[in-house]
């Protein structure tokens, strides 16, 4: 029996993905519901550690890491200012989520990135649309704005009523988790539109290469309870 027969991909996902002529397994790892009461170092030692072998890379959803850092905020605790309400009306919503398209997520972007930067990003977005270019808002606003997640359909409760910010110090966090685990660790922001690597404990492979390997979102977006997975050459 081949090794991939021992692992099951999430529903509608593929276990194997070929990148630059090399096949990689992306093995989903189930955990309990991760909250602010968890220490992520304990979580990675509890669930994936015994499954991993030399050469493997553990990748962890940025949402899971952020939750352990108390960066998941109940919607009712966020009081959007008028500017947040106005700006959120002009955000393009995508199949991957609402992004900053509601006042609560836009308010957190204003707090995280600064009002002037968000206003400048909005101005650049208008210019970009006039020129037929998309995505200028998030390019200017930066990864802290791009990584803010609002409640979406299928999100595991209670996080279906939370705004989740990007993790604090994702590069440093990835390195500390790798030290605890004994294997390379990547902190990733992936959805059905693609992958963005926020932090990686090693220099090789490149973060762009990891993004290609995870580009089809093998973890899923809903109730799979797989906030992390293992990259392994097939």
C-alpha positions as CSV (number, residue, x, y, z in Angstrom):
1,X,0.0,0.0,0.0
2,X,1.4,3.4,-1.0
3,X,2.0,5.9,1.7
4,X,-0.7,8.3,0.5
5,X,-3.3,5.6,1.1
6,X,-2.8,6.0,4.8
7,X,-3.8,9.7,4.8
8,X,-7.2,11.2,3.9
9,X,-7.6,14.7,2.3
10,X,-10.3,17.0,3.4
11,X,-13.6,16.7,1.4
12,X,-13.2,18.1,-2.0
13,X,-9.5,18.5,-1.7
14,X,-6.5,16.7,-3.1
15,X,-3.8,15.0,-1.0
16,X,-1.2,15.4,-3.7
17,X,-0.1,18.5,-5.6
18,X,2.6,18.7,-8.2
19,X,4.8,21.8,-8.2
20,X,7.7,22.2,-10.7
21,X,7.6,18.5,-11.5
22,X,7.7,17.3,-7.9
23,X,4.7,15.7,-6.1
24,X,4.0,16.9,-2.5
25,X,1.5,15.4,0.0
26,X,-0.4,18.0,2.1
27,X,-1.5,15.9,5.1
28,X,-4.3,17.6,7.1
29,X,-4.0,17.3,10.9
30,X,-7.1,17.4,13.0
31,X,-7.0,19.2,16.4
32,X,-9.5,20.3,19.1
33,X,-11.0,23.8,18.7
34,X,-8.0,26.1,19.4
35,X,-8.7,29.1,21.7
36,X,-6.8,31.8,23.6
37,X,-6.4,29.2,26.4
38,X,-4.1,27.1,24.3
39,X,-0.3,27.4,23.9
40,X,0.5,26.6,20.3
41,X,3.8,25.0,21.2
42,X,1.8,22.4,23.2
43,X,-0.7,22.0,20.3
44,X,2.0,21.2,17.8
45,X,3.7,18.7,20.1
46,X,0.3,17.0,20.9
47,X,-1.0,16.5,17.4
48,X,1.4,16.5,14.4
49,X,4.8,15.7,16.2
50,X,4.4,11.9,16.1
51,X,3.3,12.0,12.5
52,X,6.3,14.0,11.2
53,X,9.6,12.7,9.8
54,X,12.8,14.2,8.5
55,X,12.2,16.7,5.7
56,X,8.6,17.4,6.6
57,X,7.3,21.0,7.1
58,X,4.4,21.8,9.4
59,X,2.1,24.5,8.2
60,X,-0.4,26.2,10.5
61,X,-3.3,28.5,9.7
62,X,-2.7,32.1,10.8
63,X,-6.2,32.0,12.4
64,X,-5.2,29.3,14.8
65,X,-2.0,31.1,15.8
66,X,-3.9,34.4,16.2
67,X,-6.5,32.8,18.5
68,X,-3.8,31.6,20.9
69,X,-2.4,35.2,20.9
70,X,-5.8,36.7,22.0
71,X,-6.1,38.3,18.5
72,X,-9.6,37.0,17.9
73,X,-12.2,39.6,18.9
74,X,-16.0,39.1,19.3
75,X,-18.0,41.3,16.9
76,X,-19.9,42.8,19.7
77,X,-16.7,44.2,21.3
78,X,-15.9,46.2,18.2
79,X,-17.4,49.7,17.9
80,X,-16.8,50.9,14.3
81,X,-16.4,54.6,13.8
82,X,-18.3,56.4,10.9
83,X,-15.2,56.3,8.7
84,X,-15.1,52.5,9.0
85,X,-18.7,52.2,8.1
86,X,-18.2,54.4,5.0
87,X,-15.0,52.8,3.8
88,X,-16.4,49.2,4.2
89,X,-19.1,50.0,1.7
90,X,-16.6,50.3,-1.2
91,X,-14.7,47.0,-0.5
92,X,-15.1,44.3,-3.1
93,X,-16.3,41.1,-1.6
94,X,-14.8,37.8,-2.9
95,X,-15.8,34.2,-2.7
96,X,-12.9,33.7,-0.2
97,X,-14.6,35.9,2.4
98,X,-15.8,39.4,3.3
99,X,-12.4,40.8,4.0
100,X,-12.8,44.5,5.1
101,X,-16.2,44.6,3.6
102,X,-18.0,45.1,7.0
103,X,-17.6,48.0,9.4
104,X,-16.1,45.8,12.2
105,X,-13.3,44.4,10.0
106,X,-12.6,47.8,8.6
107,X,-12.4,49.3,12.1
108,X,-9.8,46.8,13.1
109,X,-7.8,47.6,9.9
110,X,-7.9,51.3,10.9
111,X,-6.6,50.3,14.4
112,X,-4.0,47.9,13.2
113,X,-2.6,49.9,10.2
114,X,-3.4,53.5,11.1
115,X,-6.0,55.8,9.7
116,X,-3.7,57.6,7.3
117,X,-2.4,54.4,5.7
118,X,-5.9,53.0,5.2
119,X,-7.1,56.3,3.7
120,X,-4.1,56.4,1.4
121,X,-4.8,52.8,0.4
122,X,-8.4,53.7,-0.3
123,X,-7.2,56.6,-2.5
124,X,-4.9,54.3,-4.4
125,X,-7.7,51.8,-4.8
126,X,-9.8,54.4,-6.6
127,X,-6.9,55.3,-8.9
128,X,-6.3,51.7,-9.6
129,X,-9.9,51.1,-10.5
130,X,-9.8,54.0,-12.9
131,X,-6.8,52.4,-14.6
132,X,-8.4,49.0,-14.6
133,X,-6.2,47.6,-11.9
134,X,-7.3,45.5,-9.0
135,X,-5.8,44.9,-5.5
136,X,-4.1,48.2,-5.0
137,X,-5.9,48.7,-1.7
138,X,-4.4,45.7,0.0
139,X,-0.9,46.2,-1.6
140,X,-0.8,49.7,0.0
141,X,-2.5,48.7,3.3
142,X,-0.2,45.8,3.8
143,X,-0.4,42.3,5.2
144,X,-2.0,43.3,8.5
145,X,-5.0,44.6,6.6
146,X,-5.0,41.7,4.1
147,X,-5.0,39.1,6.8
148,X,-7.9,40.3,8.8
149,X,-10.8,37.8,8.7
150,X,-14.4,38.4,9.5
151,X,-17.1,35.9,10.2
152,X,-18.0,33.8,7.2
153,X,-20.5,31.0,6.5
154,X,-19.1,27.6,7.7
155,X,-16.7,29.1,10.2
156,X,-16.6,26.9,13.4
157,X,-18.5,28.5,16.3
158,X,-17.8,30.6,18.2
159,X,-15.5,32.2,15.6
160,X,-18.5,32.7,13.2
161,X,-19.0,35.8,15.4
162,X,-15.4,37.0,15.7
163,X,-12.9,39.1,13.8
164,X,-9.5,37.5,13.7
165,X,-6.4,39.6,13.2
166,X,-3.1,38.5,11.7
167,X,-0.7,36.8,14.2
168,X,1.8,38.9,16.1
169,X,5.4,38.4,14.8
170,X,4.7,35.5,12.5
171,X,8.3,35.0,11.6
172,X,9.4,34.9,15.2
173,X,6.5,32.7,16.1
174,X,7.3,30.2,13.3
175,X,10.9,30.0,14.6
176,X,9.9,29.4,18.2
177,X,7.4,26.7,17.2
178,X,10.0,25.0,15.0
179,X,12.3,24.9,18.0
180,X,9.6,23.3,20.2
181,X,8.5,20.8,17.5
182,X,11.9,19.9,16.1
183,X,10.8,20.4,12.5
184,X,10.3,23.5,10.1
185,X,7.2,25.5,10.7
186,X,5.3,27.9,8.3
187,X,2.4,30.2,9.4
188,X,0.1,30.5,6.4
189,X,-2.9,32.5,5.2
190,X,-4.6,30.3,2.7
191,X,-8.1,30.4,1.2
192,X,-9.7,29.2,-2.0
193,X,-8.1,32.1,-3.9
194,X,-4.5,31.2,-3.0
195,X,-1.9,31.1,-0.3
196,X,0.2,33.8,1.4
197,X,3.1,32.7,3.7
198,X,3.3,35.0,6.7
199,X,6.3,33.4,8.5
200,X,8.7,30.5,8.0
201,X,11.3,29.2,10.3
202,X,13.8,28.3,7.5
203,X,15.4,29.9,4.5
204,X,14.7,27.0,2.2
205,X,12.4,26.1,0.5
206,X,11.3,29.7,-0.4
207,X,8.1,31.0,0.9
208,X,7.0,31.4,-2.7
209,X,7.5,27.7,-3.2
210,X,5.5,26.8,-0.1
211,X,2.7,29.1,-1.4
212,X,2.6,27.1,-4.7
213,X,2.4,23.8,-2.8
214,X,-0.5,25.1,-0.7
215,X,-2.2,27.2,-3.4
216,X,-5.3,25.0,-3.7
217,X,-6.1,25.4,0.1
218,X,-5.8,21.7,1.3
219,X,-7.0,22.7,4.8
220,X,-10.4,23.8,3.7
221,X,-12.4,26.8,5.0
222,X,-15.1,25.4,7.3
223,X,-15.7,22.7,9.8
224,X,-12.9,20.4,8.9
225,X,-11.1,21.1,12.2
226,X,-7.7,20.9,10.5
227,X,-6.0,24.2,11.3
228,X,-2.6,22.7,10.4
229,X,-1.0,20.2,8.0
230,X,2.2,18.5,7.0
231,X,4.0,19.0,3.7
232,X,5.9,15.9,2.6
233,X,7.5,14.9,-0.7
234,X,5.3,12.1,-2.1
